Amino acid sequence: MAQETIYVDCPCCGARLEARRDDGKVMGHWTKLLKKEGDPIKAAAEKLKAEKERHKNLLSGASAMIEEQKRRALEKFDKERERVERENDTSRPPSPFDLD
């Protein structure tokens, strides 16, 4: 004969119990999910707002880093241009293909 189980909700804590009908042994126990306090829509809106702020901070940090890299590259370019004008260097830079 197959073991039949019954499901009982605890009147005290609201948990669900799975028990064997033959001997009453508890086979499983599931706690009742607690309802969250407050408005779920408001909580979701606040979470979305915080996520947008975090993304904004990440993007602004990335754009600042790109601007800094651009500034450094322009500084190097200007220094090299000044060196070429100062030394009157009109020769072609070495090419890696000329080394063959």
Phi and psi in degrees as a GROMACS rama.xvg file:
@    title "Ramachandran Plot"
@    xaxis  label "Phi"
@    yaxis  label "Psi"
@TYPE xy
-71.4919  144.539  ALA-2
-77.3302  121.006  GLN-3
-93.1582  139.592  GLU-4
-115.507  152.596  THR-5
-124.554  153.436  ILE-6
-111.989  130.006  TYR-7
-128.581  134.924  VAL-8
-93.3773  127.789  ASP-9
-71.0432  126.657  CYS-10
-72.3896  -18.7522  PRO-11
-83.0327  -56.3486  CYS-12
-106.454  -11.8692  CYS-13
84.4874  6.21333  GLY-14
-74.2137  154.56  ALA-15
-101.601  131.128  ARG-16
-114.593  139.783  LEU-17
-108.629  120.083  GLU-18
-127.682  148.885  ALA-19
-77.3697  137.737  ARG-20
-71.3382  -31.2707  ARG-21
-66.7459  -54.5084  ASP-22
-116.797  -4.41189  ASP-23
80.7837  9.42581  GLY-24
-70.021  133.206  LYS-25
-77.08  121.599  VAL-26
-98.4295  -27.0901  MET-27
-152.197  155.96  GLY-28
-144.414  126.518  HIS-29
-125.996  125.129  TRP-30
-77.8832  150.198  THR-31
-77.0535  135.277  LYS-32
-70.6043  131.788  LEU-33
-80.9498  137.454  LEU-34
-76.408  136.042  LYS-35
-77.5017  144.97  LYS-36
-78.3145  147.578  GLU-37
95.0605  -179.495  GLY-38
-86.9718  121.513  ASP-39
-67.7989  -30.2428  PRO-40
-69.3603  -41.4004  ILE-41
-65.4626  -41.0013  LYS-42
-64.0179  -40.5672  ALA-43
-66.1874  -38.6727  ALA-44
-65.1169  -40.8632  ALA-45
-65.9654  -39.8758  GLU-46
-64.2468  -41.5351  LYS-47
-64.2739  -40.3866  LEU-48
-64.3097  -42.4389  LYS-49
-64.7021  -38.8412  ALA-50
-66.1647  -40.6561  GLU-51
-62.6078  -41.0517  LYS-52
-63.8703  -40.3471  GLU-53
-64.9335  -42.7646  ARG-54
-63.6594  -40.086  HIS-55
-62.0879  -42.6147  LYS-56
-64.8099  -40.2531  ASN-57
-63.7365  -43.6426  LEU-58
-68.9048  -38.4873  LEU-59
-67.6135  -36.0236  SER-60
-65.2093  -39.634  GLY-61
-68.3027  -41.2577  ALA-62
-67.9655  -35.2959  SER-63
-65.1657  -38.9903  ALA-64
-65.919  -40.5617  MET-65
-65.1449  -41.6076  ILE-66
-61.436  -39.7749  GLU-67
-65.0822  -42.4812  GLU-68
-63.1964  -40.2534  GLN-69
-63.8932  -42.4535  LYS-70
-62.4143  -43.2928  ARG-71
-63.8649  -41.8005  ARG-72
-63.6054  -40.8895  ALA-73
-66.476  -36.8283  LEU-74
-62.3207  -45.4189  GLU-75
-62.3705  -41.5836  LYS-76
-63.3278  -44.5678  PHE-77
-63.5833  -41.0411  ASP-78
-61.4252  -43.9506  LYS-79
-67.9015  -37.9346  GLU-80
-64.0256  -41.9818  ARG-81
-63.4507  -39.4493  GLU-82
-63.298  -42.1795  ARG-83
-64.1023  -42.1855  VAL-84
-67.5133  -39.9679  GLU-85
-68.4044  -42.1095  ARG-86
-90.3936  -4.29043  GLU-87
54.3003  45.0247  ASN-88
-89.044  106.694  ASP-89
-109.727  8.28825  THR-90
-74.2853  156.529  SER-91
-76.7053  140.405  ARG-92
-66.4276  153.035  PRO-93
-64.5244  139.896  PRO-94
-105.724  137.221  SER-95
-65.5853  -20.7233  PRO-96
-78.3336  -18.4368  PHE-97
-77.8336  -12.1758  ASP-98
-77.5228  -10.4477  LEU-99
